[in-house]
Amino acid sequence: MGYRFELITGPMSCGKTEELLRRIRRLIIAKKKVKVVSPSIDTRAKGDYIESRNGLWLDTFKVKNAEAIMDIVEKDDDVVAIDELQFFDEGIIEVVKTLMAEGKRIIGTGLDLDFKGEPFGYMPQLLAYADRVDKLTAICMKCGSAYAVRTQRLIDGKPADKNSPLIMIGADETYEARCLDCWELRDESKEKNSKKLSVLTVVKK
């Protein structure tokens, strides 16, 4: 018996979906019945499919919440592949545990950290339940380091403020991979307070 729950994680642009598709294609060659699922909130693909950045794609079932996955999975499915796990609600934990108990093989992908550098959604719990974890790195889009482990959010070309919304679906012009040295997180509230203090200091003089 092989792995029950494989989790592919890392920052944006590290090849998570590409690796998922590679494993799925091998399973299809092996004549395994595979069901591919992704959250409907991820609208980067224009249809019901998942697509890697190098152009590979595969049909998928788009679902609004974790519970809907169980309505799609059939008894004779050997493998359930779930893309973008970080976008699912808390129910995804019970779904994964149930599928594991039923003897299904689950292969999932998801961002481990959000743009603020904090654990994303229910990924920490899913990482704990996984019996195989592959944590990938990307190329830093600022300095070229091969160890980009953070997802940089850019708004109008500038690092996003830490208080901006957690979920903003975008492409390369909105997010990019960064190494720890190049990753930036702005705090506009601190910047404004700093400016106020500077003005007060000038007034006192």
Contacts in CASP RR format, 6 or more apart in sequence:
PFRMAT RR
TARGET T0000
AUTHOR 0000-0000-0000
METHOD contacts of the structure
MODEL  1
MGYRFELITGPMSCGKTEELLRRIRRLIIAKKKVKVVSPSIDTRAKGDYI
ESRNGLWLDTFKVKNAEAIMDIVEKDDDVVAIDELQFFDEGIIEVVKTLM
AEGKRIIGTGLDLDFKGEPFGYMPQLLAYADRVDKLTAICMKCGSAYAVR
TQRLIDGKPADKNSPLIMIGADETYEARCLDCWELRDESKEKNSKKLSVL
TVVKK
2 105 0 8 1.000
3 105 0 8 1.000
3 131 0 8 1.000
3 132 0 8 1.000
4 100 0 8 1.000
4 103 0 8 1.000
4 104 0 8 1.000
4 105 0 8 1.000
4 106 0 8 1.000
4 131 0 8 1.000
5 96 0 8 1.000
5 100 0 8 1.000
5 105 0 8 1.000
5 106 0 8 1.000
5 108 0 8 1.000
5 129 0 8 1.000
5 130 0 8 1.000
5 131 0 8 1.000
5 132 0 8 1.000
6 23 0 8 1.000
6 105 0 8 1.000
6 106 0 8 1.000
6 107 0 8 1.000
6 108 0 8 1.000
6 130 0 8 1.000
6 131 0 8 1.000
6 132 0 8 1.000
6 133 0 8 1.000
6 134 0 8 1.000
7 85 0 8 1.000
7 108 0 8 1.000
7 109 0 8 1.000
7 110 0 8 1.000
7 126 0 8 1.000
7 127 0 8 1.000
7 130 0 8 1.000
7 132 0 8 1.000
7 133 0 8 1.000
7 134 0 8 1.000
8 16 0 8 1.000
8 19 0 8 1.000
8 20 0 8 1.000
8 107 0 8 1.000
8 108 0 8 1.000
8 109 0 8 1.000
8 110 0 8 1.000
8 134 0 8 1.000
8 136 0 8 1.000
9 16 0 8 1.000
9 109 0 8 1.000
9 110 0 8 1.000
9 111 0 8 1.000
9 112 0 8 1.000
9 123 0 8 1.000
9 127 0 8 1.000
9 133 0 8 1.000
9 134 0 8 1.000
9 135 0 8 1.000
9 136 0 8 1.000
10 16 0 8 1.000
10 110 0 8 1.000
10 111 0 8 1.000
10 112 0 8 1.000
10 113 0 8 1.000
10 135 0 8 1.000
10 136 0 8 1.000
10 137 0 8 1.000
10 138 0 8 1.000
10 149 0 8 1.000
11 111 0 8 1.000
11 112 0 8 1.000
11 113 0 8 1.000
11 137 0 8 1.000
11 138 0 8 1.000
11 148 0 8 1.000
11 149 0 8 1.000
11 150 0 8 1.000
11 151 0 8 1.000
11 177 0 8 1.000
11 178 0 8 1.000
12 111 0 8 1.000
12 138 0 8 1.000
12 151 0 8 1.000
12 175 0 8 1.000
12 176 0 8 1.000
12 177 0 8 1.000
13 53 0 8 1.000
13 138 0 8 1.000
13 139 0 8 1.000
13 141 0 8 1.000
13 148 0 8 1.000
13 172 0 8 1.000
13 175 0 8 1.000
13 176 0 8 1.000
13 177 0 8 1.000
14 136 0 8 1.000
14 137 0 8 1.000
14 138 0 8 1.000
14 148 0 8 1.000
14 177 0 8 1.000
15 52 0 8 1.000
15 53 0 8 1.000
15 136 0 8 1.000
15 138 0 8 1.000
16 109 0 8 1.000
16 110 0 8 1.000
16 136 0 8 1.000
17 50 0 8 1.000
17 51 0 8 1.000
17 52 0 8 1.000
17 53 0 8 1.000
17 56 0 8 1.000
17 83 0 8 1.000
17 109 0 8 1.000
18 52 0 8 1.000
18 53 0 8 1.000
18 54 0 8 1.000
18 56 0 8 1.000
19 109 0 8 1.000
19 134 0 8 1.000
19 136 0 8 1.000
20 50 0 8 1.000
20 81 0 8 1.000
20 83 0 8 1.000
20 107 0 8 1.000
20 108 0 8 1.000
20 109 0 8 1.000
21 50 0 8 1.000
21 52 0 8 1.000
21 56 0 8 1.000
21 57 0 8 1.000
21 58 0 8 1.000
23 81 0 8 1.000
23 107 0 8 1.000
24 34 0 8 1.000
24 36 0 8 1.000
24 58 0 8 1.000
24 79 0 8 1.000
24 81 0 8 1.000
24 107 0 8 1.000
25 58 0 8 1.000
27 34 0 8 1.000
27 78 0 8 1.000
27 79 0 8 1.000
28 34 0 8 1.000
32 78 0 8 1.000
32 79 0 8 1.000
33 74 0 8 1.000
33 76 0 8 1.000
33 77 0 8 1.000
33 78 0 8 1.000
33 79 0 8 1.000
34 77 0 8 1.000
34 78 0 8 1.000
34 79 0 8 1.000
34 80 0 8 1.000
34 81 0 8 1.000
35 61 0 8 1.000
35 72 0 8 1.000
35 73 0 8 1.000
35 74 0 8 1.000
35 77 0 8 1.000
35 79 0 8 1.000
35 80 0 8 1.000
35 81 0 8 1.000
36 50 0 8 1.000
36 58 0 8 1.000
36 59 0 8 1.000
36 60 0 8 1.000
36 61 0 8 1.000
36 81 0 8 1.000
36 83 0 8 1.000
37 60 0 8 1.000
37 61 0 8 1.000
37 62 0 8 1.000
37 63 0 8 1.000
37 69 0 8 1.000
37 72 0 8 1.000
37 80 0 8 1.000
37 81 0 8 1.000
37 82 0 8 1.000
37 83 0 8 1.000
38 50 0 8 1.000
38 60 0 8 1.000
38 61 0 8 1.000
38 62 0 8 1.000
38 63 0 8 1.000
38 82 0 8 1.000
38 83 0 8 1.000
38 84 0 8 1.000
39 62 0 8 1.000
39 63 0 8 1.000
39 64 0 8 1.000
39 83 0 8 1.000
39 84 0 8 1.000
39 87 0 8 1.000
39 88 0 8 1.000
40 62 0 8 1.000
40 63 0 8 1.000
40 64 0 8 1.000
41 87 0 8 1.000
41 167 0 8 1.000
41 169 0 8 1.000
42 83 0 8 1.000
42 84 0 8 1.000
42 87 0 8 1.000
42 169 0 8 1.000
43 169 0 8 1.000
44 51 0 8 1.000
44 169 0 8 1.000
44 170 0 8 1.000
44 171 0 8 1.000
45 51 0 8 1.000
45 57 0 8 1.000
48 59 0 8 1.000
48 60 0 8 1.000
48 61 0 8 1.000
48 62 0 8 1.000
49 57 0 8 1.000
49 58 0 8 1.000
49 59 0 8 1.000
49 60 0 8 1.000
50 57 0 8 1.000
50 58 0 8 1.000
50 60 0 8 1.000
50 83 0 8 1.000
51 57 0 8 1.000
60 83 0 8 1.000
61 72 0 8 1.000
63 69 0 8 1.000
63 72 0 8 1.000
65 88 0 8 1.000
65 89 0 8 1.000
65 91 0 8 1.000
66 88 0 8 1.000
66 89 0 8 1.000
66 90 0 8 1.000
66 91 0 8 1.000
66 92 0 8 1.000
66 94 0 8 1.000
66 95 0 8 1.000
67 91 0 8 1.000
67 95 0 8 1.000
69 80 0 8 1.000
69 82 0 8 1.000
69 92 0 8 1.000
69 95 0 8 1.000
70 95 0 8 1.000
70 98 0 8 1.000
73 80 0 8 1.000
73 99 0 8 1.000
73 104 0 8 1.000
77 104 0 8 1.000
78 104 0 8 1.000
78 105 0 8 1.000
79 104 0 8 1.000
79 105 0 8 1.000
79 106 0 8 1.000
79 107 0 8 1.000
80 99 0 8 1.000
80 104 0 8 1.000
80 105 0 8 1.000
80 106 0 8 1.000
80 107 0 8 1.000
81 106 0 8 1.000
81 107 0 8 1.000
81 108 0 8 1.000
82 88 0 8 1.000
82 92 0 8 1.000
82 106 0 8 1.000
82 107 0 8 1.000
82 108 0 8 1.000
82 109 0 8 1.000
83 108 0 8 1.000
83 109 0 8 1.000
83 110 0 8 1.000
84 109 0 8 1.000
84 110 0 8 1.000
84 111 0 8 1.000
85 92 0 8 1.000
85 108 0 8 1.000
85 109 0 8 1.000
85 110 0 8 1.000
85 122 0 8 1.000
85 123 0 8 1.000
85 126 0 8 1.000
86 110 0 8 1.000
86 111 0 8 1.000
86 114 0 8 1.000
86 120 0 8 1.000
86 121 0 8 1.000
86 122 0 8 1.000
86 123 0 8 1.000
87 167 0 8 1.000
88 122 0 8 1.000
89 122 0 8 1.000
90 122 0 8 1.000
91 122 0 8 1.000
92 122 0 8 1.000
92 126 0 8 1.000
93 122 0 8 1.000
93 125 0 8 1.000
93 126 0 8 1.000
93 129 0 8 1.000
96 106 0 8 1.000
96 126 0 8 1.000
96 129 0 8 1.000
97 129 0 8 1.000
99 106 0 8 1.000
100 106 0 8 1.000
100 129 0 8 1.000
110 120 0 8 1.000
110 123 0 8 1.000
111 120 0 8 1.000
111 123 0 8 1.000
111 151 0 8 1.000
112 119 0 8 1.000
112 120 0 8 1.000
112 123 0 8 1.000
112 127 0 8 1.000
112 135 0 8 1.000
113 119 0 8 1.000
113 120 0 8 1.000
113 149 0 8 1.000
113 150 0 8 1.000
113 151 0 8 1.000
114 120 0 8 1.000
114 121 0 8 1.000
114 151 0 8 1.000
114 166 0 8 1.000
115 151 0 8 1.000
115 152 0 8 1.000
115 153 0 8 1.000
115 160 0 8 1.000
115 166 0 8 1.000
115 175 0 8 1.000
115 185 0 8 1.000
116 162 0 8 1.000
116 185 0 8 1.000
117 150 0 8 1.000
117 151 0 8 1.000
117 183 0 8 1.000
117 185 0 8 1.000
127 133 0 8 1.000
137 146 0 8 1.000
137 147 0 8 1.000
137 148 0 8 1.000
137 149 0 8 1.000
138 148 0 8 1.000
138 149 0 8 1.000
138 177 0 8 1.000
139 145 0 8 1.000
139 146 0 8 1.000
139 148 0 8 1.000
139 177 0 8 1.000
140 146 0 8 1.000
140 147 0 8 1.000
140 148 0 8 1.000
140 177 0 8 1.000
140 178 0 8 1.000
140 179 0 8 1.000
140 182 0 8 1.000
141 148 0 8 1.000
141 152 0 8 1.000
141 176 0 8 1.000
141 177 0 8 1.000
141 178 0 8 1.000
142 152 0 8 1.000
142 176 0 8 1.000
142 178 0 8 1.000
142 179 0 8 1.000
142 182 0 8 1.000
143 179 0 8 1.000
143 181 0 8 1.000
143 182 0 8 1.000
144 179 0 8 1.000
145 179 0 8 1.000
145 181 0 8 1.000
145 182 0 8 1.000
147 179 0 8 1.000
147 180 0 8 1.000
148 177 0 8 1.000
148 178 0 8 1.000
148 179 0 8 1.000
149 179 0 8 1.000
149 180 0 8 1.000
150 177 0 8 1.000
150 178 0 8 1.000
150 179 0 8 1.000
150 180 0 8 1.000
150 183 0 8 1.000
151 175 0 8 1.000
151 176 0 8 1.000
151 177 0 8 1.000
151 178 0 8 1.000
152 159 0 8 1.000
152 175 0 8 1.000
152 176 0 8 1.000
152 177 0 8 1.000
152 178 0 8 1.000
152 182 0 8 1.000
152 183 0 8 1.000
152 184 0 8 1.000
153 159 0 8 1.000
153 160 0 8 1.000
153 164 0 8 1.000
153 168 0 8 1.000
153 174 0 8 1.000
153 175 0 8 1.000
154 160 0 8 1.000
154 173 0 8 1.000
154 174 0 8 1.000
154 175 0 8 1.000
154 176 0 8 1.000
155 161 0 8 1.000
155 164 0 8 1.000
155 174 0 8 1.000
158 186 0 8 1.000
159 184 0 8 1.000
159 185 0 8 1.000
159 186 0 8 1.000
160 185 0 8 1.000
160 186 0 8 1.000
161 186 0 8 1.000
161 187 0 8 1.000
161 188 0 8 1.000
162 185 0 8 1.000
162 186 0 8 1.000
162 187 0 8 1.000
163 187 0 8 1.000
163 188 0 8 1.000
163 189 0 8 1.000
168 174 0 8 1.000
178 184 0 8 1.000
END
